[in-house]
Structure formats: structure tokens, C-alpha cells
Amino acid sequence: MRLSEFIVVHVDRIVDEWEDFAKTLKPAADSMSKLELRDHARSILLAAARDMPT
């Protein structure tokens, strides 16, 4: 499986891990909502995956 395919297939799990990591970025993460922690991660990952094959 190519990396771009892996990202597309597993994007939700990757974003969950992204959020978990973002929560560790103290003190900034203390005042951030779940939405702010996720910070467009899904769209960033999918855009990167789209660009990889080219």
C-alpha cells in the first residue's frame, strides 16, 4: 500500500492520534477545544495524500 492510500484509508485514526498529541502541547492545549486541537488535520492530510502521487 502506498503512503497516500494509507493516509486516505486511515485518516480518521491519524486525526485521532494527532489530537492526542496536540493535547500534550502544554500550556497552549489547556485552553483549546477539541475542534481547535484537530485544527483542519483531516483536510491537511487528505490534501497531502492527493498531492503525493504527482
mmCIF file of the N, C-alpha and C atoms, coordinates in Angstrom:
data_MODEL
# 
_entry.id   MODEL 
# 
loop_
_atom_site.group_PDB 
_atom_site.id 
_atom_site.type_symbol 
_atom_site.label_atom_id 
_atom_site.label_alt_id 
_atom_site.label_comp_id 
_atom_site.label_asym_id 
_atom_site.label_entity_id 
_atom_site.label_seq_id 
_atom_site.pdbx_PDB_ins_code 
_atom_site.Cartn_x 
_atom_site.Cartn_y 
_atom_site.Cartn_z 
_atom_site.occupancy 
_atom_site.B_iso_or_equiv 
_atom_site.pdbx_formal_charge 
_atom_site.auth_seq_id 
_atom_site.auth_comp_id 
_atom_site.auth_asym_id 
_atom_site.auth_atom_id 
_atom_site.pdbx_PDB_model_num 
ATOM 1   N N  . MET A 1 1  ? 0.854   -1.178 0.000  1.00 0.00 ? 1  MET A N  1 
ATOM 2   C CA . MET A 1 1  ? 0.000   0.000  0.000  1.00 0.00 ? 1  MET A CA 1 
ATOM 3   C C  . MET A 1 1  ? 0.896   1.235  0.000  1.00 0.00 ? 1  MET A C  1 
ATOM 4   N N  . ARG A 1 2  ? 0.564   2.163  -0.850 1.00 0.00 ? 2  ARG A N  1 
ATOM 5   C CA . ARG A 1 2  ? 1.305   3.425  -0.927 1.00 0.00 ? 2  ARG A CA 1 
ATOM 6   C C  . ARG A 1 2  ? 0.928   4.312  0.264  1.00 0.00 ? 2  ARG A C  1 
ATOM 7   N N  . LEU A 1 3  ? 1.830   5.218  0.623  1.00 0.00 ? 3  LEU A N  1 
ATOM 8   C CA . LEU A 1 3  ? 1.581   6.105  1.757  1.00 0.00 ? 3  LEU A CA 1 
ATOM 9   C C  . LEU A 1 3  ? 0.310   6.920  1.551  1.00 0.00 ? 3  LEU A C  1 
ATOM 10  N N  . SER A 1 4  ? 0.099   7.420  0.352  1.00 0.00 ? 4  SER A N  1 
ATOM 11  C CA . SER A 1 4  ? -1.104  8.221  0.097  1.00 0.00 ? 4  SER A CA 1 
ATOM 12  C C  . SER A 1 4  ? -2.369  7.397  0.321  1.00 0.00 ? 4  SER A C  1 
ATOM 13  N N  . GLU A 1 5  ? -2.357  6.139  -0.089 1.00 0.00 ? 5  GLU A N  1 
ATOM 14  C CA . GLU A 1 5  ? -3.509  5.256  0.127  1.00 0.00 ? 5  GLU A CA 1 
ATOM 15  C C  . GLU A 1 5  ? -3.710  4.986  1.612  1.00 0.00 ? 5  GLU A C  1 
ATOM 16  N N  . PHE A 1 6  ? -2.606  4.776  2.328  1.00 0.00 ? 6  PHE A N  1 
ATOM 17  C CA . PHE A 1 6  ? -2.668  4.531  3.767  1.00 0.00 ? 6  PHE A CA 1 
ATOM 18  C C  . PHE A 1 6  ? -3.323  5.707  4.478  1.00 0.00 ? 6  PHE A C  1 
ATOM 19  N N  . ILE A 1 7  ? -2.919  6.915  4.124  1.00 0.00 ? 7  ILE A N  1 
ATOM 20  C CA . ILE A 1 7  ? -3.482  8.114  4.751  1.00 0.00 ? 7  ILE A CA 1 
ATOM 21  C C  . ILE A 1 7  ? -4.983  8.189  4.507  1.00 0.00 ? 7  ILE A C  1 
ATOM 22  N N  . VAL A 1 8  ? -5.399  7.965  3.274  1.00 0.00 ? 8  VAL A N  1 
ATOM 23  C CA . VAL A 1 8  ? -6.825  8.045  2.943  1.00 0.00 ? 8  VAL A CA 1 
ATOM 24  C C  . VAL A 1 8  ? -7.618  6.990  3.712  1.00 0.00 ? 8  VAL A C  1 
ATOM 25  N N  . VAL A 1 9  ? -7.114  5.768  3.754  1.00 0.00 ? 9  VAL A N  1 
ATOM 26  C CA . VAL A 1 9  ? -7.817  4.670  4.426  1.00 0.00 ? 9  VAL A CA 1 
ATOM 27  C C  . VAL A 1 9  ? -7.899  4.895  5.934  1.00 0.00 ? 9  VAL A C  1 
ATOM 28  N N  . HIS A 1 10 ? -6.829  5.454  6.513  1.00 0.00 ? 10 HIS A N  1 
ATOM 29  C CA . HIS A 1 10 ? -6.737  5.566  7.969  1.00 0.00 ? 10 HIS A CA 1 
ATOM 30  C C  . HIS A 1 10 ? -6.827  7.004  8.483  1.00 0.00 ? 10 HIS A C  1 
ATOM 31  N N  . VAL A 1 11 ? -7.371  7.913  7.701  1.00 0.00 ? 11 VAL A N  1 
ATOM 32  C CA . VAL A 1 11 ? -7.350  9.332  8.062  1.00 0.00 ? 11 VAL A CA 1 
ATOM 33  C C  . VAL A 1 11 ? -8.015  9.604  9.413  1.00 0.00 ? 11 VAL A C  1 
ATOM 34  N N  . ASP A 1 12 ? -9.107  8.935  9.719  1.00 0.00 ? 12 ASP A N  1 
ATOM 35  C CA . ASP A 1 12 ? -9.781  9.202  10.995 1.00 0.00 ? 12 ASP A CA 1 
ATOM 36  C C  . ASP A 1 12 ? -8.906  8.800  12.179 1.00 0.00 ? 12 ASP A C  1 
ATOM 37  N N  . ARG A 1 13 ? -8.255  7.661  12.083 1.00 0.00 ? 13 ARG A N  1 
ATOM 38  C CA . ARG A 1 13 ? -7.360  7.206  13.159 1.00 0.00 ? 13 ARG A CA 1 
ATOM 39  C C  . ARG A 1 13 ? -6.155  8.141  13.295 1.00 0.00 ? 13 ARG A C  1 
ATOM 40  N N  . ILE A 1 14 ? -5.621  8.582  12.172 1.00 0.00 ? 14 ILE A N  1 
ATOM 41  C CA . ILE A 1 14 ? -4.483  9.504  12.194 1.00 0.00 ? 14 ILE A CA 1 
ATOM 42  C C  . ILE A 1 14 ? -4.878  10.818 12.860 1.00 0.00 ? 14 ILE A C  1 
ATOM 43  N N  . VAL A 1 15 ? -6.054  11.322 12.538 1.00 0.00 ? 15 VAL A N  1 
ATOM 44  C CA . VAL A 1 15 ? -6.526  12.575 13.142 1.00 0.00 ? 15 VAL A CA 1 
ATOM 45  C C  . VAL A 1 15 ? -6.748  12.388 14.642 1.00 0.00 ? 15 VAL A C  1 
ATOM 46  N N  . ASP A 1 16 ? -7.249  11.243 15.056 1.00 0.00 ? 16 ASP A N  1 
ATOM 47  C CA . ASP A 1 16 ? -7.404  10.972 16.493 1.00 0.00 ? 16 ASP A CA 1 
ATOM 48  C C  . ASP A 1 16 ? -6.048  11.016 17.196 1.00 0.00 ? 16 ASP A C  1 
ATOM 49  N N  . GLU A 1 17 ? -5.040  10.401 16.584 1.00 0.00 ? 17 GLU A N  1 
ATOM 50  C CA . GLU A 1 17 ? -3.682  10.419 17.160 1.00 0.00 ? 17 GLU A CA 1 
ATOM 51  C C  . GLU A 1 17 ? -3.114  11.836 17.168 1.00 0.00 ? 17 GLU A C  1 
ATOM 52  N N  . TRP A 1 18 ? -3.397  12.588 16.115 1.00 0.00 ? 18 TRP A N  1 
ATOM 53  C CA . TRP A 1 18 ? -2.968  13.989 16.006 1.00 0.00 ? 18 TRP A CA 1 
ATOM 54  C C  . TRP A 1 18 ? -3.526  14.778 17.191 1.00 0.00 ? 18 TRP A C  1 
ATOM 55  N N  . GLU A 1 19 ? -4.825  14.586 17.453 1.00 0.00 ? 19 GLU A N  1 
ATOM 56  C CA . GLU A 1 19 ? -5.475  15.286 18.563 1.00 0.00 ? 19 GLU A CA 1 
ATOM 57  C C  . GLU A 1 19 ? -4.849  14.890 19.898 1.00 0.00 ? 19 GLU A C  1 
ATOM 58  N N  . ASP A 1 20 ? -4.604  13.593 20.085 1.00 0.00 ? 20 ASP A N  1 
ATOM 59  C CA . ASP A 1 20 ? -3.976  13.129 21.327 1.00 0.00 ? 20 ASP A CA 1 
ATOM 60  C C  . ASP A 1 20 ? -2.616  13.786 21.525 1.00 0.00 ? 20 ASP A C  1 
ATOM 61  N N  . PHE A 1 21 ? -1.831  13.892 20.458 1.00 0.00 ? 21 PHE A N  1 
ATOM 62  C CA . PHE A 1 21 ? -0.534  14.545 20.557 1.00 0.00 ? 21 PHE A CA 1 
ATOM 63  C C  . PHE A 1 21 ? -0.701  16.035 20.852 1.00 0.00 ? 21 PHE A C  1 
ATOM 64  N N  . ALA A 1 22 ? -1.632  16.685 20.164 1.00 0.00 ? 22 ALA A N  1 
ATOM 65  C CA . ALA A 1 22 ? -1.845  18.122 20.361 1.00 0.00 ? 22 ALA A CA 1 
ATOM 66  C C  . ALA A 1 22 ? -2.211  18.437 21.808 1.00 0.00 ? 22 ALA A C  1 
ATOM 67  N N  . LYS A 1 23 ? -2.909  17.517 22.471 1.00 0.00 ? 23 LYS A N  1 
ATOM 68  C CA . LYS A 1 23 ? -3.279  17.716 23.876 1.00 0.00 ? 23 LYS A CA 1 
ATOM 69  C C  . LYS A 1 23 ? -2.063  17.796 24.784 1.00 0.00 ? 23 LYS A C  1 
ATOM 70  N N  . THR A 1 24 ? -0.930  17.254 24.351 1.00 0.00 ? 24 THR A N  1 
ATOM 71  C CA . THR A 1 24 ? 0.281   17.257 25.177 1.00 0.00 ? 24 THR A CA 1 
ATOM 72  C C  . THR A 1 24 ? 1.068   18.551 25.056 1.00 0.00 ? 24 THR A C  1 
ATOM 73  N N  . LEU A 1 25 ? 0.683   19.408 24.143 1.00 0.00 ? 25 LEU A N  1 
ATOM 74  C CA . LEU A 1 25 ? 1.415   20.650 23.910 1.00 0.00 ? 25 LEU A CA 1 
ATOM 75  C C  . LEU A 1 25 ? 0.954   21.709 24.904 1.00 0.00 ? 25 LEU A C  1 
ATOM 76  N N  . LYS A 1 26 ? 1.492   21.628 26.081 1.00 0.00 ? 26 LYS A N  1 
ATOM 77  C CA . LYS A 1 26 ? 1.118   22.492 27.196 1.00 0.00 ? 26 LYS A CA 1 
ATOM 78  C C  . LYS A 1 26 ? 1.994   23.736 27.201 1.00 0.00 ? 26 LYS A C  1 
ATOM 79  N N  . PRO A 1 27 ? 1.546   24.853 27.644 1.00 0.00 ? 27 PRO A N  1 
ATOM 80  C CA . PRO A 1 27 ? 0.237   25.144 28.201 1.00 0.00 ? 27 PRO A CA 1 
ATOM 81  C C  . PRO A 1 27 ? -0.801  25.514 27.145 1.00 0.00 ? 27 PRO A C  1 
ATOM 82  N N  . ALA A 1 28 ? -0.397  25.647 25.888 1.00 0.00 ? 28 ALA A N  1 
ATOM 83  C CA . ALA A 1 28 ? -1.336  26.105 24.852 1.00 0.00 ? 28 ALA A CA 1 
ATOM 84  C C  . ALA A 1 28 ? -2.565  25.215 24.742 1.00 0.00 ? 28 ALA A C  1 
ATOM 85  N N  . ALA A 1 29 ? -2.395  23.910 24.849 1.00 0.00 ? 29 ALA A N  1 
ATOM 86  C CA . ALA A 1 29 ? -3.514  22.978 24.670 1.00 0.00 ? 29 ALA A CA 1 
ATOM 87  C C  . ALA A 1 29 ? -4.546  23.071 25.784 1.00 0.00 ? 29 ALA A C  1 
ATOM 88  N N  . ASP A 1 30 ? -4.150  23.580 26.933 1.00 0.00 ? 30 ASP A N  1 
ATOM 89  C CA . ASP A 1 30 ? -5.076  23.653 28.070 1.00 0.00 ? 30 ASP A CA 1 
ATOM 90  C C  . ASP A 1 30 ? -6.324  24.475 27.768 1.00 0.00 ? 30 ASP A C  1 
ATOM 91  N N  . SER A 1 31 ? -6.188  25.475 26.943 1.00 0.00 ? 31 SER A N  1 
ATOM 92  C CA . SER A 1 31 ? -7.324  26.364 26.672 1.00 0.00 ? 31 SER A CA 1 
ATOM 93  C C  . SER A 1 31 ? -7.959  26.114 25.305 1.00 0.00 ? 31 SER A C  1 
ATOM 94  N N  . MET A 1 32 ? -7.590  25.007 24.653 1.00 0.00 ? 32 MET A N  1 
ATOM 95  C CA . MET A 1 32 ? -8.100  24.741 23.309 1.00 0.00 ? 32 MET A CA 1 
ATOM 96  C C  . MET A 1 32 ? -9.219  23.705 23.320 1.00 0.00 ? 32 MET A C  1 
ATOM 97  N N  . SER A 1 33 ? -10.210 23.917 22.459 1.00 0.00 ? 33 SER A N  1 
ATOM 98  C CA . SER A 1 33 ? -11.309 22.960 22.316 1.00 0.00 ? 33 SER A CA 1 
ATOM 99  C C  . SER A 1 33 ? -10.848 21.776 21.458 1.00 0.00 ? 33 SER A C  1 
ATOM 100 N N  . LYS A 1 34 ? -11.683 20.736 21.427 1.00 0.00 ? 34 LYS A N  1 
ATOM 101 C CA . LYS A 1 34 ? -11.387 19.582 20.577 1.00 0.00 ? 34 LYS A CA 1 
ATOM 102 C C  . LYS A 1 34 ? -11.251 20.022 19.119 1.00 0.00 ? 34 LYS A C  1 
ATOM 103 N N  . LEU A 1 35 ? -12.132 20.894 18.684 1.00 0.00 ? 35 LEU A N  1 
ATOM 104 C CA . LEU A 1 35 ? -12.085 21.391 17.309 1.00 0.00 ? 35 LEU A CA 1 
ATOM 105 C C  . LEU A 1 35 ? -10.770 22.119 17.038 1.00 0.00 ? 35 LEU A C  1 
ATOM 106 N N  . GLU A 1 36 ? -10.348 22.946 17.968 1.00 0.00 ? 36 GLU A N  1 
ATOM 107 C CA . GLU A 1 36 ? -9.093  23.679 17.797 1.00 0.00 ? 36 GLU A CA 1 
ATOM 108 C C  . GLU A 1 36 ? -7.897  22.735 17.798 1.00 0.00 ? 36 GLU A C  1 
ATOM 109 N N  . LEU A 1 37 ? -7.936  21.694 18.630 1.00 0.00 ? 37 LEU A N  1 
ATOM 110 C CA . LEU A 1 37 ? -6.836  20.736 18.667 1.00 0.00 ? 37 LEU A CA 1 
ATOM 111 C C  . LEU A 1 37 ? -6.720  19.972 17.343 1.00 0.00 ? 37 LEU A C  1 
ATOM 112 N N  . ARG A 1 38 ? -7.860  19.694 16.737 1.00 0.00 ? 38 ARG A N  1 
ATOM 113 C CA . ARG A 1 38 ? -7.852  18.953 15.472 1.00 0.00 ? 38 ARG A CA 1 
ATOM 114 C C  . ARG A 1 38 ? -7.422  19.850 14.306 1.00 0.00 ? 38 ARG A C  1 
ATOM 115 N N  . ASP A 1 39 ? -7.710  21.148 14.396 1.00 0.00 ? 39 ASP A N  1 
ATOM 116 C CA . ASP A 1 39 ? -7.186  22.196 13.519 1.00 0.00 ? 39 ASP A CA 1 
ATOM 117 C C  . ASP A 1 39 ? -7.047  21.804 12.050 1.00 0.00 ? 39 ASP A C  1 
ATOM 118 N N  . HIS A 1 40 ? -8.104  21.403 11.424 1.00 0.00 ? 40 HIS A N  1 
ATOM 119 C CA . HIS A 1 40 ? -8.112  21.097 9.994  1.00 0.00 ? 40 HIS A CA 1 
ATOM 120 C C  . HIS A 1 40 ? -7.190  19.936 9.615  1.00 0.00 ? 40 HIS A C  1 
ATOM 121 N N  . ALA A 1 41 ? -6.861  19.081 10.579 1.00 0.00 ? 41 ALA A N  1 
ATOM 122 C CA . ALA A 1 41 ? -5.933  17.978 10.323 1.00 0.00 ? 41 ALA A CA 1 
ATOM 123 C C  . ALA A 1 41 ? -6.411  17.092 9.179  1.00 0.00 ? 41 ALA A C  1 
ATOM 124 N N  . ARG A 1 42 ? -7.693  16.774 9.172  1.00 0.00 ? 42 ARG A N  1 
ATOM 125 C CA . ARG A 1 42 ? -8.230  15.888 8.130  1.00 0.00 ? 42 ARG A CA 1 
ATOM 126 C C  . ARG A 1 42 ? -8.004  16.474 6.735  1.00 0.00 ? 42 ARG A C  1 
ATOM 127 N N  . SER A 1 43 ? -8.347  17.731 6.556  1.00 0.00 ? 43 SER A N  1 
ATOM 128 C CA . SER A 1 43 ? -8.189  18.335 5.226  1.00 0.00 ? 43 SER A CA 1 
ATOM 129 C C  . SER A 1 43 ? -6.717  18.465 4.838  1.00 0.00 ? 43 SER A C  1 
ATOM 130 N N  . ILE A 1 44 ? -5.851  18.741 5.796  1.00 0.00 ? 44 ILE A N  1 
ATOM 131 C CA . ILE A 1 44 ? -4.414  18.830 5.522  1.00 0.00 ? 44 ILE A CA 1 
ATOM 132 C C  . ILE A 1 44 ? -3.881  17.472 5.068  1.00 0.00 ? 44 ILE A C  1 
ATOM 133 N N  . LEU A 1 45 ? -4.240  16.419 5.802  1.00 0.00 ? 45 LEU A N  1 
ATOM 134 C CA . LEU A 1 45 ? -3.769  15.074 5.458  1.00 0.00 ? 45 LEU A CA 1 
ATOM 135 C C  . LEU A 1 45 ? -4.284  14.620 4.096  1.00 0.00 ? 45 LEU A C  1 
ATOM 136 N N  . LEU A 1 46 ? -5.560  14.857 3.836  1.00 0.00 ? 46 LEU A N  1 
ATOM 137 C CA . LEU A 1 46 ? -6.123  14.428 2.556  1.00 0.00 ? 46 LEU A CA 1 
ATOM 138 C C  . LEU A 1 46 ? -5.537  15.221 1.388  1.00 0.00 ? 46 LEU A C  1 
ATOM 139 N N  . ALA A 1 47 ? -5.259  16.490 1.596  1.00 0.00 ? 47 ALA A N  1 
ATOM 140 C CA . ALA A 1 47 ? -4.622  17.292 0.546  1.00 0.00 ? 47 ALA A CA 1 
ATOM 141 C C  . ALA A 1 47 ? -3.209  16.782 0.271  1.00 0.00 ? 47 ALA A C  1 
ATOM 142 N N  . ALA A 1 48 ? -2.481  16.456 1.318  1.00 0.00 ? 48 ALA A N  1 
ATOM 143 C CA . ALA A 1 48 ? -1.132  15.904 1.146  1.00 0.00 ? 48 ALA A CA 1 
ATOM 144 C C  . ALA A 1 48 ? -1.192  14.572 0.401  1.00 0.00 ? 48 ALA A C  1 
ATOM 145 N N  . ALA A 1 49 ? -2.142  13.717 0.773  1.00 0.00 ? 49 ALA A N  1 
ATOM 146 C CA . ALA A 1 49 ? -2.287  12.415 0.112  1.00 0.00 ? 49 ALA A CA 1 
ATOM 147 C C  . ALA A 1 49 ? -2.625  12.589 -1.370 1.00 0.00 ? 49 ALA A C  1 
ATOM 148 N N  . ARG A 1 50 ? -3.469  13.560 -1.690 1.00 0.00 ? 50 ARG A N  1 
ATOM 149 C CA . ARG A 1 50 ? -3.824  13.835 -3.089 1.00 0.00 ? 50 ARG A CA 1 
ATOM 150 C C  . ARG A 1 50 ? -2.603  14.259 -3.902 1.00 0.00 ? 50 ARG A C  1 
ATOM 151 N N  . ASP A 1 51 ? -1.714  15.028 -3.276 1.00 0.00 ? 51 ASP A N  1 
ATOM 152 C CA . ASP A 1 51 ? -0.544  15.546 -3.984 1.00 0.00 ? 51 ASP A CA 1 
ATOM 153 C C  . ASP A 1 51 ? 0.592   14.534 -4.102 1.00 0.00 ? 51 ASP A C  1 
ATOM 154 N N  . MET A 1 52 ? 0.607   13.510 -3.283 1.00 0.00 ? 52 MET A N  1 
ATOM 155 C CA . MET A 1 52 ? 1.728   12.563 -3.278 1.00 0.00 ? 52 MET A CA 1 
ATOM 156 C C  . MET A 1 52 ? 1.949   11.838 -4.603 1.00 0.00 ? 52 MET A C  1 
ATOM 157 N N  . PRO A 1 53 ? 0.922   11.344 -5.251 1.00 0.00 ? 53 PRO A N  1 
ATOM 158 C CA . PRO A 1 53 ? 1.171   10.602 -6.491 1.00 0.00 ? 53 PRO A CA 1 
ATOM 159 C C  . PRO A 1 53 ? 1.718   11.455 -7.633 1.00 0.00 ? 53 PRO A C  1 
ATOM 160 N N  . THR A 1 54 ? 1.570   12.759 -7.552 1.00 0.00 ? 54 THR A N  1 
ATOM 161 C CA . THR A 1 54 ? 2.008   13.613 -8.661 1.00 0.00 ? 54 THR A CA 1 
ATOM 162 C C  . THR A 1 54 ? 3.449   14.038 -8.520 1.00 0.00 ? 54 THR A C  1 
# 
